[in-house]
Amino acid sequence: MSDGSRSLPTWQRLQAHAQTIRHAHLRDWFDGQQGEARGAGFVAEAAGLTLDYAKNRVTDTTMALLFALADEAGVSARRDAMYRGEAVNTTERRAALHMALRAWPEDGFHAQGVAVAGDVAAVLAQMERFAYAVRGGTWRGWNGRRITDVINIGIGGSDLGPRMVCRALAHLDTEGPRLHFVANVDGSDLAAVLARLDAASTLVVVCSKTFTTLETMANAHTARTWFLLHGVPQAQLASHFVAVSTNRQAVAAFGIDPANMFPFWDWVGGRFSLWSAVGLSIALAVGFARFRQLLDGARAMDRHFAEADAPQNMPMILGLLDVWYRSFLGTGSRCVAPYCEPLELLPAFLQQLEMESNGKSVQLDGAAAAQGTAPVVWGTTGTNGQHAYFQMVHQGSHWMPVDFIAALEPVHPMPGHHGKLLANCFAQGEALLRGRTAQEVRALGVQDEALVPHMVFEGNRPSNTLLLQRLDPYHLGALIALSEHRTFVQGVLWNINSFDQWGVELGKQLAAPIACELDGGPARPHDASTAGLIRRALAAASAWQG
Ligand code: F6P
């Protein structure tokens, strides 16, 4: 059993180095010429994104050590193996080749030795034809009505990515159908959407890699019943249902014509799948040309990650900083604050991406991962967060790094707004860095000494600022691919498999027999707490069901 990265010489050196950094204050590193150099030096650019990472609790020495650690841990070698389509998802013996989905044919990706460009191009062409037909009005509902509304039924990776992207790009298109997303098995999710729609002009995309996921299948079956109850003849359901899946058999068993199925492959992980046919709802919402721009932005980031030297390599820098905070300075979370309202769903998307990928306690060889792995990723858009939890971010007893994300050009040119938005974004980073000393509080004219400690900000709280030139498909694609590769770098440093998710299995398995019991099936043995909850639910059900 290995000790993973922890036994690497540079890991040990970083542990010692972290002790010196703990006692340093970021403010002091911004004095005079040293500050100028820092401001200019700790910047990276790629695919139209600019990362300013000067406000991190790192020095040139820290970064040099982190780059050396990446070398020793073999990040580049593991990245190259991933790009070559080797089975880097070791527990499932699969490649993780999402880069192939946004590649150009000449990039020549292979999954475990098999060329994939032909299959990828064929599905993209199928998506393009379908998006064109729906948006152009040649694909119609059963009685000839144009499709005005599309419901994407899926969950996890079959929901969060397309939902986030459709929300982020909603300002670009008002001509396509309206997109709705239903994920939760809580009937109130589907009911709220169906209540607003007309079956004759609604299309459902059932999106599930496995086509066995409980929530998605329950929602898909209920949606089918709704169509039948709302006058769509059984024989005409095909005009209202398409599927996105790797499981052709299950799609056919559900009753969707395999001709209306958009396939993808086992080398596409759910949380990395929005670039595949899972992105069909994106193409329907904003048009295929914009979907292609999204892919192109991601491809630009893929190339940057593959080719740039570590000190300029944005995913490498961010992944290393994440590991620095988590494993060497002991932080437990990272706050993501997009100062860009259309990116409001980005934190939720990143939660699955990072926490499902790296929320693991075993290393690749099964040995315990003793150092912390994935931190909690959380956040909301700014400036809203400032008026909610930023009190804790500034003065709470635990500090955490913050990622500020903003677009330089406004999404909406509402006069006077964008400057205020960016000003707040930049000011938060500055305040977190500098803090405010007791002396500075007194200099403000505060007379009451008792108030002074309450008004002191410790500062020394790190942040990244990530700037997109504008929020368009290309830059959004680059931002998402950056997040994927950053997550990969973390996983290599923690020596874990970022591409499986065994941790979601047990709860799913236990839910099935409990669901039978709640449906009146025989009682099964449970711990006393769970048995008590089941009894209460059964009692409530007999009351509300009469
Ligand atoms: O339960 C977790 C998970 O397997 C995710 O990894 C996945 O994105 C999601 O469920 C949905 O799975 P599917 O696309 O197979 O319905």
Boltz pocket constraint, residues with backbone or C-beta under 6 A from the ligand:
constraints:
  - pocket:
      binder: B
      contacts: [[A, 155], [A, 156], [A, 157], [A, 158], [A, 207], [A, 208], [A, 209], [A, 210], [A, 211], [A, 212], [A, 213], [A, 216], [A, 270], [A, 271], [A, 356], [A, 501], [A, 504]]
      max_distance: 6.0
